[in-house]
Amino acid sequence: MRASRRPLGRVVVIGGGISGLAAAHRLATAGASVTVLEASGRLGGKLYADEIAGVPVDLGAESMLARRPEAVALAREVGLGDDLLAPATTRAALWTRGRLRPMPRGHLMGVPGDLAPLSASGVLSPAGLARVPLDHVLPRTKVGEDVAIGEYVAARLGREVVDRLVEPLLGGVYAGNAYRISMRAAVPQLYRAVREQRSLIEGVRGAMRRAAAAATTPDAPVFMGIRGGIGRLPLAVADACRAAGAEVRTGARVTALRRTAHGWTLRIDGGTAPGALEADAVVLAVPAPAAARLLAAESPTAAAELDRAEYASMALVTMAFRKRDLLNLPSGSGFLVPPVDRRTIKASTFSSRKWGWVADAGPGTFVLRTSVGRHGEEADLAWDDTDLVRLSRKDLGEAAGVTAAPVAARVTRWTGGLPQYPVGHTARVARIREQVAKLPGAAVCGALYDGVGIPACVASAHRAAGEVLDALAARTRSAGPDDGTGE
């Protein structure tokens, strides 16, 4: 009789954001029996598509880096390839020094590699602009194992470059403070460049040349969205998981995680099947506080490291206007606001201009959104929703001349939503993974570990899935061949 193949094993993925779902998809398609447990009533985490005034919109992340392959490849794999779209425009401005000014081209996360467009933009004062070329004659600035981006750039190019260029761009990604954010973790290509070059400007130029040479399609868009919203991606991945045999539950909170002689036991509250669940392996795709709580008994050292992770809170204010009321809106996809200018909003995106699918869905409506809050500057988030809309409208009026009242407005709060990458973050992540690796069949993934962007989250998920698959394969080998009964 022909021997049957031993099942790969049962894996529970804790967390139904894009990281958890991507890990579950990789595991299920590889042959594991997978259950996804999401504590909230909604899948997707910070990817959230809904609508305003009848127009579909993203109420969380709205785009993904297309020059990294992981997220685009996943979207295609789950059937969204035909709905991938480049922005209609990415020409953004900076609201600084009293007016909207063009974002200068030729920079890496705000660090200039070309001084001509920087000079023409008017973003820096004459004194600030005159400070920048000193980079060419200054002695090398020590980098060491890690350094804060703001600290290093200020030493080379002056504080104005940090305050009016680097801060708003980094803030758009991390909602953090450039003078605390790790260069090695947040902008690794810049970290490599400054270790090779004495001049920061020359290092940026070199990094940009390497990036251009590495691009498989030189004219490919830097970012992409999905028709109907990036928030469709996790839902499509969840459907693909189910099609591969996975179970996906919402409203199922894991309250305890314990090792057993043969794997893991999870205690679950809520959902359709509360109680205990046995698993051969687990993937923790949850924010650091939840991961710390679940790992406290089995890995106190990992839990302590996770407990020290910091998160920023922010809010998105999405507004729909009559299109005819915004005929004089400035051109471009929106603008960023340097924190040094002391405004309430940190950025505004003109969604109906940036994304063709938003404009097509509401031809008589114009949708835009603002963001409020960053790490260490979250006092404005104490305002209620009505006041956040009012304060956003005030800033939009001063920056872009928007005086009309919206026909609809929605405030989406992301409390503790964005992990911070302070100096030493890479080393902390390494310590967490070292401790988790000592737990057979356990892995972690998510925005805390490998980057906050969607491609980085997918890559983190695939790494965790690979670790679990290796552990399951090793366990199967050690168990010996099946007895051929198929039982």
C-alpha positions in Angstrom: 0.0 0.0 0.0 1.3 3.5 -0.9 2.1 5.6 2.2 0.1 8.8 2.6 1.8 12.1 3.2 1.9 13.3 6.8 0.1 16.7 7.2 2.4 19.6 7.5 0.9 20.8 10.8 -1.5 23.2 12.3 -0.5 26.9 12.6 -2.4 29.6 14.4 -1.7 33.2 13.2 -2.6 35.8 15.8 -3.6 39.0 14.1 -5.6 39.7 11.0 -3.8 42.7 9.6 -1.9 42.6 6.3 1.1 41.0 8.0 -0.9 38.2 9.6 -3.0 37.5 6.5 0.1 37.5 4.3 1.8 35.0 6.6 -1.4 32.8 6.7 -1.6 32.9 2.9 2.0 31.7 2.5 1.5 29.0 5.1 -1.8 27.8 3.7 -0.6 27.6 0.1 2.4 25.6 1.4 0.1 23.0 2.9 -0.2 23.9 6.5 -3.6 23.8 8.3 -4.0 27.5 9.2 -6.3 29.4 11.6 -6.2 33.2 11.7 -7.5 34.9 14.9 -8.3 38.6 14.8 -9.4 40.3 18.0 -11.4 43.1 16.4 -14.5 42.7 14.3 -12.6 43.8 11.1 -9.7 42.4 9.1 -7.0 44.6 7.6 -5.6 46.6 10.5 -4.4 49.9 9.2 -5.6 49.1 5.7 -9.2 50.1 5.7 -11.4 50.9 2.7 -14.8 52.4 3.1 -16.7 55.4 1.6 -17.6 59.0 2.2 -20.5 60.7 0.4 -20.9 57.6 -1.7 -17.3 57.7 -2.9 -15.0 54.7 -2.0 -11.9 55.9 -0.1 -9.1 54.6 2.0 -9.4 55.6 5.7 -5.9 54.2 6.4 -2.9 53.7 4.3 -3.6 54.7 0.7 -0.6 53.5 -1.3 2.3 51.0 -1.4 5.8 51.3 -2.6 5.9 49.7 -6.0 9.7 49.5 -6.4 9.7 46.8 -3.7 8.1 43.7 -5.2 6.4 42.0 -2.3 3.1 43.9 -2.0 2.5 44.3 -5.7 3.2 40.6 -6.2 0.8 39.6 -3.4 -1.9 41.8 -4.9 -1.5 40.1 -8.3 -1.5 36.7 -6.6 -4.9 37.3 -5.0 -6.5 38.6 -8.1 -6.1 42.4 -7.8 -3.5 42.7 -10.6 -6.0 44.5 -13.0 -6.9 47.0 -10.3 -3.3 48.1 -9.5 -3.0 51.8 -10.5 -0.3 54.4 -10.4 -1.2 57.8 -8.9 -2.5 60.4 -11.4 0.0 62.9 -9.9 2.6 62.7 -7.2 3.6 66.4 -7.4 3.4 67.5 -3.8 4.1 70.8 -2.0 5.4 71.9 1.4 3.4 74.4 3.4 6.2 76.3 5.1 7.4 79.8 5.7 3.9 81.2 5.1 3.0 79.6 1.7 2.8 76.5 -0.4 6.2 75.8 -2.0 7.1 73.0 -4.5 8.7 69.9 -3.1 12.2 70.0 -4.5 13.2 67.1 -6.6 16.4 65.1 -6.3 16.2 64.1 -2.6 16.3 60.9 -0.6 13.6 61.1 2.2 14.1 64.9 2.2 17.9 64.8 2.2 19.0 66.7 -1.0 21.3 65.3 -3.6 20.7 68.2 -6.0 21.0 71.8 -4.8 19.5 73.5 -7.8 15.9 72.5 -7.3 16.3 73.0 -3.5 17.4 76.6 -4.2 14.6 77.2 -6.6 11.9 75.9 -4.3 12.3 78.6 -1.6 11.8 76.0 1.1 14.9 77.1 3.0 15.8 80.6 4.0 18.8 82.3 2.4 20.8 81.5 5.5 19.7 77.9 5.6 20.5 77.4 1.9 23.9 78.9 2.3 24.7 76.4 5.1 24.1 73.3 2.9 27.2 73.4 0.7 29.5 73.3 3.8 28.9 69.5 3.6 31.5 69.3 0.9 34.3 70.6 3.1 33.3 69.4 6.6 35.3 66.4 8.0 33.6 63.1 8.1 30.8 62.9 10.7 30.9 59.7 12.8 28.0 57.3 12.2 28.9 54.3 14.3 26.4 51.4 14.6 23.5 53.7 14.4 22.6 57.4 14.4 19.5 59.5 14.4 18.7 60.8 10.9 18.0 64.3 12.1 21.1 64.5 14.2 23.4 63.4 11.3 21.7 65.5 8.6 21.7 68.6 10.8 25.5 68.2 11.4 26.2 68.0 7.7 23.6 70.3 6.1 22.1 72.4 8.9 18.9 72.2 11.0 16.7 73.8 8.4 17.1 70.9 6.0 15.9 68.6 8.8 13.1 70.8 10.1 11.6 71.8 6.7 12.4 68.7 4.5 13.3 65.6 6.4 10.8 66.0 9.2 7.7 66.3 7.1 8.7 63.4 4.8 9.7 61.1 7.7 6.6 62.2 9.6 4.4 61.0 6.7 5.8 57.5 7.1 6.4 57.1 10.8 4.5 60.0 12.4 7.8 60.4 14.4 10.5 62.8 15.2 13.5 62.9 12.8 15.9 63.7 15.7 15.0 60.3 17.3 14.5 58.1 14.3 17.2 55.5 13.4 18.9 56.0 10.1 19.9 52.4 10.0 16.4 51.1 10.5 14.3 53.7 8.7 16.5 54.6 5.7 19.1 51.9 5.4 20.2 53.0 1.9 21.1 56.4 3.4 23.0 54.6 6.3 25.0 52.6 3.8 25.8 55.7 1.7 27.1 57.8 4.6 29.4 55.0 5.8 30.9 55.0 2.3 31.1 58.8 1.6 32.4 61.7 3.6 29.9 64.1 1.9 26.3 63.5 2.6 25.2 65.1 -0.6 27.5 62.9 -2.6 26.3 59.9 -0.7 22.7 60.7 -1.6 23.6 61.1 -5.2 25.3 57.7 -5.2 22.3 56.0 -3.5 19.9 57.5 -6.0 22.1 56.4 -8.9 22.2 52.8 -7.5 18.4 52.8 -7.0 17.9 54.0 -10.6 20.3 51.3 -11.9 18.6 48.6 -9.9 15.1 49.4 -11.2 14.0 46.7 -13.6 11.7 49.2 -15.3 13.2 52.7 -15.1 9.9 54.5 -15.7 7.9 52.3 -13.4 5.8 54.2 -10.7 7.4 54.6 -7.3 4.0 54.0 -5.6 0.8 52.2 -6.6 -2.7 52.0 -5.2 -5.7 49.7 -5.8 -8.9 50.7 -7.5 -11.5 51.0 -4.7 -8.8 51.4 -2.1 -5.7 49.7 -0.7 -8.0 48.4 2.0 -9.3 45.8 -0.5 -5.9 44.0 -0.3 -6.3 42.3 3.1 -9.8 41.3 2.3 -8.7 39.7 -1.0 -5.8 37.9 0.8 -8.3 36.6 3.4 -10.5 35.2 0.6 -7.4 33.6 -0.9 -6.6 32.1 2.5 -10.0 30.6 2.8 -9.8 29.2 -0.7 -6.6 27.5 0.3 -8.4 25.9 3.3 -7.5 28.4 6.1 -10.0 29.4 8.7 -10.3 33.2 9.4 -12.0 34.4 12.5 -12.8 37.9 13.7 -13.8 38.9 17.2 -11.5 36.2 18.6 -9.0 37.6 21.2 -6.1 35.4 22.3 -5.8 35.9 26.0 -3.1 33.4 26.8 -0.4 31.5 24.9 1.4 28.5 26.5 3.9 25.9 25.3 3.0 22.2 25.6 4.9 19.0 25.0 3.7 18.9 21.4 3.3 22.6 20.5 1.1 25.4 21.8 -2.2 26.0 23.5 -4.1 29.2 23.0 -6.9 30.6 25.1 -9.5 32.5 23.1 -12.3 34.8 24.2 -15.1 35.8 21.9 -15.8 34.8 18.3 -17.8 31.8 17.3 -15.6 29.3 19.1 -14.2 30.6 22.4 -12.1 28.2 24.6 -8.8 26.5 24.0 -7.1 25.8 20.7 -4.1 23.5 20.1 -1.5 24.3 17.5 1.9 23.0 16.3 3.2 26.5 15.6 2.1 30.1 16.1 2.8 33.4 14.3 2.3 36.6 16.3 1.4 39.3 13.9 0.2 41.8 16.5 1.5 45.1 17.9 4.3 45.0 20.5 2.0 45.4 23.6 -0.1 42.4 22.6 2.9 40.4 21.7 4.6 41.2 25.0 1.5 40.1 26.9 1.2 36.8 25.1 5.0 36.0 25.3 5.4 37.1 28.9 5.2 33.6 30.4 7.2 31.8 27.8 9.9 34.4 26.9 10.1 37.2 29.6 13.2 38.6 27.8 11.4 39.0 24.5 8.4 40.4 26.3 10.6 43.0 28.1 12.1 44.2 24.8 8.6 44.4 23.2 7.3 46.4 26.2 9.9 49.0 25.5 8.7 49.6 21.9 7.1 53.0 21.3 4.1 53.8 19.1 2.6 57.0 17.8 -1.0 57.9 17.5 -2.6 59.9 14.7 -5.9 60.7 13.1 -7.1 61.0 9.5 -9.8 63.6 8.7 -11.4 62.7 5.4 -13.8 65.3 3.8 -16.0 65.3 0.7 -16.7 68.7 -1.0 -18.8 69.7 -4.0 -16.2 69.7 -6.7 -17.4 73.1 -8.0 -16.5 74.6 -4.6 -12.8 73.7 -5.0 -12.2 75.0 -8.5 -9.3 77.2 -7.2 -7.6 74.5 -5.2 -3.8 74.6 -5.8 -2.4 72.1 -8.3 -0.7 68.9 -7.2 -1.5 65.9 -5.1 -1.4 67.7 -1.8 1.1 69.1 0.7 3.2 68.3 3.8 3.6 70.5 6.8 6.9 70.7 8.7 6.2 70.5 12.5 8.4 73.5 13.0 5.6 75.6 11.5 3.3 74.8 14.4 0.2 73.9 12.4 -2.5 71.4 13.5 -2.4 69.3 10.4 0.8 67.5 9.3 -0.3 66.8 5.7 -3.2 67.0 3.3 -3.8 64.7 0.3 -6.0 65.8 -2.5 -7.4 62.3 -3.1 -9.6 63.1 -6.0 -6.6 64.5 -7.8 -4.1 61.9 -6.8 -6.2 58.8 -7.6 -8.1 58.6 -10.8 -10.4 56.0 -9.4 -11.6 58.3 -6.6 -12.3 61.1 -9.2 -14.2 58.6 -11.5 -16.3 57.3 -8.6 -17.5 60.8 -7.6 -17.3 63.1 -10.6 -19.2 65.8 -8.8 -17.4 65.3 -5.5 -13.9 66.2 -4.4 -12.4 64.1 -1.6 -9.4 65.3 0.4 -7.9 64.3 3.7 -5.7 65.7 6.4 -3.5 64.0 9.1 -3.1 65.1 12.7 -0.7 64.0 15.4 2.8 62.5 15.6 5.0 60.9 18.3 5.5 63.3 21.2 3.0 65.8 19.7 -0.4 64.2 20.2 -2.2 66.9 22.3 -4.4 67.8 19.3 -5.8 64.2 19.3 -7.7 65.1 22.5 -10.1 67.2 20.4 -13.3 65.5 19.5 -14.1 64.7 15.9 -16.0 67.9 15.2 -13.1 70.0 16.4 -10.6 68.0 14.4 -12.7 68.8 11.3 -12.9 72.4 12.3 -9.2 72.7 12.9 -8.4 70.9 9.6 -10.6 73.3 7.7 -8.9 76.3 9.3 -5.5 75.1 8.2 -6.8 74.2 4.7 -8.2 77.7 4.4 -4.9 79.3 5.2 -2.8 76.9 3.1 -5.0 76.3 0.1 -7.8 78.8 0.2 -10.5 76.2 1.0 -13.4 78.1 2.5 -16.3 75.9 1.5 -18.0 73.5 4.0 -17.7 69.8 3.3 -20.8 67.8 2.5 -19.5 65.0 4.6 -16.5 64.4 7.0 -15.1 61.3 8.8 -12.4 61.1 11.4 -10.5 57.8 11.7 -8.3 57.6 14.7 -5.3 55.3 14.7 -4.4 55.1 18.4 -1.0 53.5 19.0 -1.0 52.7 15.3 2.6 53.5 14.1 5.7 51.8 15.7 8.6 54.1 16.2 12.1 53.3 15.0 14.5 55.1 17.5 18.2 54.7 17.4 19.1 51.1 18.3 15.9 49.7 16.8 17.6 47.2 14.6 19.5 45.8 17.5 16.3 45.5 19.6 14.5 43.7 16.8 17.5 41.3 16.6 17.3 40.6 20.3 13.5 39.9 20.1 13.9 37.5 17.2 16.8 35.8 19.0 14.6 35.1 22.0 11.5 34.1 20.0 13.7 31.7 17.9 14.3 29.7 21.2 10.6 28.9 21.3 9.9 25.9 18.9 7.4 26.8 16.2 7.0 30.5 17.1 7.6 33.5 14.9 6.8 37.2 14.9 6.1 39.6 12.1 4.6 43.1 11.4 5.4 46.7 11.1 7.6 46.8 14.2 10.3 44.5 12.8 11.2 45.2 9.1 9.6 48.5 8.1 6.2 50.1 8.3 5.3 50.1 4.6 3.1 47.4 3.1 5.8 45.7 1.1 8.0 45.5 4.3 5.1 44.0 6.2 4.5 41.4 3.6 8.2 40.6 3.5 8.2 40.3 7.3 5.2 37.9 7.1 6.9 35.8 4.5 10.0 35.6 6.7 7.9 34.4 9.7 6.0 31.9 7.5 9.3 30.5 6.2 10.6 30.1 9.8 7.5 28.2 10.8 7.5 26.0 7.7 11.1 25.1 8.4 10.2 24.2 12.0 7.3 22.1 10.9 9.4 20.3 8.3 12.1 19.6 10.9 9.4 18.2 13.2 8.0 16.0 10.5 11.5 14.6 9.7 12.2 13.8 13.4 8.8 12.1 13.7 9.8 9.6 11.0 7.7 8.2 8.1 4.0 7.7 8.2 2.8 4.2 8.9 0.9 4.1 5.7 -2.6 3.8 7.2 -3.4 7.4 6.4 -4.9 7.9 9.9 
